[in-house]
């Protein structure tokens, strides 16, 4: 019979949280103390008060049993204190690492900064020089421009770069 109860509780265990606990025992304790403090002089009244008090004590006992059952359904209750502390430490370490990662991502370059850094890098500059050299040797850019000098090819590339910057600015302004 206990095994069937355990299997029935296992699906509930995963969804049960501390917020779901229904442990309201203070009003019952208050009522019990109040009824014990009363001192009726009439014996029939004493018997009735005694019976009410014992009824309230039974209610408190049921409420405590219910609280125990609810607490047993909480996730993680099967772990020892040391295991819980170890798991807590692991989760804190993960949180710290994720925060560091977020901070790292925040401090990373924006796309524009990345493009500027790449444009200023030596390999990109050398590639651009090679392209200008090839244009100047062939004298054409896509069979449209007839180049007279490398300076003219460089000017065409600068114009292209300026046009791209302007288009990026327009896109940013549209996003705002």
N, C-alpha and C positions, 0 to 999 in steps of 0.2 A: 504494500500500500504506500509505503514511503517513496519507492522508486517512481510510482506514477505521479506523486505529488511533485517530486523533483523535476520530472520531465515537463510537467505543466507549468512550473515556475520558470524554467530556463528561458522561454521566449519573452516572458514578462521582465526578467532580470535585465535584459539589455536595454529596455526602454524606460525602466523605473529610475527616477532621479531623486535627489534630496528634496527638491521642491515638491515632489509628489507625496512626501511623508505627511501623514495625518496624525500628529501627536499633540493633542490638546488635553493635557492632564491637569494643568493648574486650576481651571475652574472646578474640577472634581475634588482636588485636594482642598481647595478653599471651602467648598460645601461641607466636606467631611469635618474639617477643623471647626467650622461654624456650628455644626450640629453637635460636636463633642463639647464645645464650650457652653452650649445651652444647658441649663440645669433646671428642668421643670420640677415642680414640687409634687405634682400629681403622678401617681404610679402608672396609671394608664397612659398618660402622656409620655412618661419615661420609656415605657415599653414601645410605644409608637415611634419615638425618636430613635431608640436603639435599633429598631427594625429598619427605619429609613437610613440610618448611618451604615448598618451592615449592607444594605442594598447599594449604597453609594460606594462602599469599599469594594463590593463585587464588580461594580461598573468600572472602578479604577483598575482592578485586577484585569478585567477584560481589555481595557484600553492599553495597559502595559503589555499584555500578551500580543495584542494587535501591533503595537509599536515594535516589539521584538521581531515579529514576523516580517514587518515592512523593512526593518533594518537589514534582515538577512537577505532580502531581495535586492538590495543596493549593489550596483556593480563595483567590483574591487574589494568587497568585504571578505572574499576568500583569501586575500593576500595578507601576509603578516605585516607588522609595522615597518620592519626593515625593508621588505619588498616594496611597500608603498613609497617609502622614502627614496629608495633606489630609482623607482620609476619616476618619481617627482623630479629627482636630480637629472635624470635622462631627458625629461621633457623640458626642464629649464635650460639644459645645454643646447637642445635643439632650438629653443626659442632664441637663445643668445646668438647662435650661428645664423639663424634666419634674419635676425635684426641686422647683424653685420653684413649679410648679403644684400639686404635692402639698402643699407647705407652705402655700400659699394656701388650698387646700381644707380643710386641717386647721384653719386659723385662722378659717375662716368660721363664721358663727353656726350654732348648732343650730336645729332646727325651733322649739323653744320660745322661744329668744331672738329668732328672726325674728318669731314671732307677737307677742311682747311689744313689740318695736320697732314693728311695724305698729300695734299697739293704741295705742301712745303717740304715733303720728304725727298731725299736724294734720288731714289729709284723712279719716282714719278717725274721729277724734273728731267732726269736723263731720258726717260721714255718720250717726253714731250720734245726734247731736243732731237731725238731720233726721228720722230714724226715730221718735224719741221725740215730736217735734212732730207728725208725721203721726198717730201713735197717739193722742196727746192730742186732736187735732182730730176724729178719727173716733170715739174713745171705745172702740175695740175692738181686740183682738189676735186675729186668726183667728176672730172671732165667738165667742170663748170668754170672754175677760176683758172686763168693762165697766170702763173706767178712769174715775176721778174726777178725777185730776190728772196732770200730767207727772211728778211725783215718784213716783207709783205705777208708771208705765211704766218709769221709770228703775230702780226697785227690782226689777221683774220682769226687766229686762235684766241687772242685777247678779246676780240669782239664777241666771239662765241661764248667765252667764259663770262663776260659781263651780261650777256643776254640770259644766260642760265641763272646768274645771281638775281637778276631782276625778276625772273619768273618765280624763283624760290620765295622772294619777298612778297610777291603778289599772292602766292599760295598761302603763305603764313597769314597775311592780312585777311584773306577770305576765311581762314579757320577761326579767326578772332570774331 
